[in-house]
Amino acid sequence: MKYSFYDVKSKKKIQAEIAEFVTYGKEGNKRYAFKAKAPAGHNMTAFVSEKVWKDAKKK
């Protein structure tokens, strides 16, 4: 599934394939994120809501 990530190095939004579904923090204070690789090869992270994260994980 593709998602829109902000590429800090090129300073623009790009569509990239989600490579990993990640959570940060403890119970009650969790943050949800997608990880992907930019075309140039560096890593990108997009923080999303719990609902978006769970819906994407189902696909």
N, C-alpha and C positions, 0 to 999 in steps of 0.2 A: 504494500500500500504506500502511496506517495503522500507526502505532507510538505507544507511550506515552511522552510527553515530560513532564518536570517543568517547569511554568510558574512561574518565579521570582516574577513580578509578582503572580500570583493565589495563589501558594503551594499549588498542588495539581497532581496529575497529570492530563493531558488526552490524549485521542487526537487525533492530527493526521496529515494526509497527508504522507508524506516528500517533500520538494521536491528534495533534493540528497543525493548520497552523497559524503562528503569523507574525505580522509586527511590526517593531520598527521605531521610528523617525517620522519626519514631512514630509509633501508633498515635493517632490523634493529631499529629503534625506532619503528615506525609505530603510530599510533593511528587508529582508525576511528570515524566519526561519521555520524549522520543530521542533516540540517537541515530545519526546517519553520517555517511561519508560524503564530503563535497567532491565535485568533479576533480578538483586539484589534489584531493587525497587527505585533507585534514578533517578532523572530527567536528560535528556540529550537534548541538543539543537544543531542543525546543521544549519548554515547560508548558504543560497543558492541564486542563481541568481533569478531575477524576473521571467524569462522565465521558469525555472525549477519549481518554486513555483506555477505558474499559470497552467502549464501542469499537475502537480501532483494533484492540486485541482480539475481539471476536471474529474479525474478518480475516 
